[in-house]
Amino acid sequence: MPAVCLCRSDQWGDWRWQLRSRLRTKEQLGAIIDLTPEEEHALSHPCFVVGITPYFASLMDRADPNCPIRRQVIPLAAEALGQGVTMADPLNEDGLSPVPRLIHRYPDRVVILATETCHTYCRHCTRRRRVGMAERGLTRAELEGVTAYIANHPEIRDVLISGGDPLTLANCQLERILARIRAIPHVEIVRIGTRAPVTNPYRITPDLTAMLRKYHPLWINVQFNHPKEITEESARACTALVDAGIPLGNQTVLLRGINDSTTVQKQLVHELLKLRIRPYYLYQCDLAEGIDHFRTPVARGIEIIENLRGHTSGLAVPTFVIDAPGGGGKIPVSPQYVVSQTPEKVVLRTYEGKIVEYPEPRL
Ligand SMILES: *Cc1c(COP(=O)(O)O)cnc(C)c1O
């Protein structure tokens, strides 16, 4: 296969061209960055699914193997290591799936897996057991099954469309799903989880935003992991979504060597707020097989939150969560501000470490 050259094709700004032209091989990637022997070796591994849009690839540093963009998308040999504590399905999503392509873990909300395709495959993917393997979308029969399940469960008021990346679907395919979900009276809000603004910002077209705004109240969560991902193009995509009345949240995965410092996280959340994106979750890396080398000590996440809370806008501070191994849901993990608690008073510590007392009401 000829190496795809990153000279700006006249189709560069066409999201379908970006998707079609994903860089997938050692030869294609070796033409644009100086691969290390370890990266070359990993790119020859038959089981690693690699795919990077030319746009996202253009953000990689040619010479620096520690480039935070590069480390999110170019595999390392460590992905093949079988680690004792890791699991193919760490959140037991398959066990919580009453019908194919639907995950029902919480009482009032469900996730739909709309496709297995992504614009760009993240090395840290928690659903790597299935994402990218078949690149198959939801079939008509599966959509019927998912819709019937939600319609038969009046307690479901919030539906998350995830994948893969639902924005790899054509507008008409995505609209078919949105229209069916919206037609169910007890569904109050719909959310879409996508990395398109980050990895293929050209996907956010006027046609897309015009279609999406018919399905309000609609929320979108994106995944920016590093300030280097904030570019003119990704900023334009996010602005178009917010201007269509869609509130944006961001879910960052804490990744060793990529974004596991206060400096990087603070810069990231400040850039997000400038784009009207609310930092939502900071995720402790899951126990998925092949991503052990990205894990950080839990104390690192707590320390980052400690260094943000009070020191900067409350709006900038995400909730640090660990998704419970085995499928119990997301657990917030916070710095401890309560020093002691009696029926008379609570002793607290401020963000600067000052001790204060709050007297309890007399009951
Ligand atoms: C993360 C997640 C949700 C949504 O959780 P929120 O805390 O409401 O954002 C719902 N279902 C599953 C299976 C999830 O993993």
The ligand as an SDF file (V2000), in Angstrom:
LIG
                    3D

 15 15  0  0  0  0  0  0  0  0999 V2000
  -20.9180    6.2360   32.2500 C   0  0  0  0  0  0  0  0  0  0  0  0
  -22.1260    5.4430   32.0340 C   0  0  0  0  0  0  0  0  0  0  0  0
  -23.3980    6.0300   32.0970 C   0  0  0  0  0  0  0  0  0  0  0  0
  -23.6110    7.5000   32.3760 C   0  0  0  0  0  0  0  0  0  0  0  0
  -23.1620    7.8510   33.6350 O   0  0  0  0  0  0  0  0  0  0  0  0
  -23.3560    9.3490   34.1460 P   0  0  0  0  0  0  0  0  0  0  0  0
  -22.6600    9.3580   35.4680 O   0  0  0  0  0  0  0  0  0  0  0  0
  -24.8350    9.5820   34.2370 O   0  0  0  0  0  0  0  0  0  0  0  0
  -22.7280   10.2570   33.1390 O   0  0  0  0  0  0  0  0  0  0  0  0
  -24.4950    5.2230   31.9090 C   0  0  0  0  0  0  0  0  0  0  0  0
  -24.3710    3.9070   31.6680 N   0  0  0  0  0  0  0  0  0  0  0  0
  -23.1670    3.3220   31.5960 C   0  0  0  0  0  0  0  0  0  0  0  0
  -23.1040    1.8710   31.3260 C   0  0  0  0  0  0  0  0  0  0  0  0
  -22.0130    4.0720   31.7700 C   0  0  0  0  0  0  0  0  0  0  0  0
  -20.8080    3.4640   31.6900 O   0  0  0  0  0  0  0  0  0  0  0  0
  1  2  1  0
  2  3  1  0
  2 14  2  0
  3  4  1  0
  3 10  2  0
  4  5  1  0
  5  6  1  0
  6  7  2  0
  6  8  1  0
  6  9  1  0
 10 11  1  0
 11 12  2  0
 12 13  1  0
 12 14  1  0
 14 15  1  0
M  END
$$$$
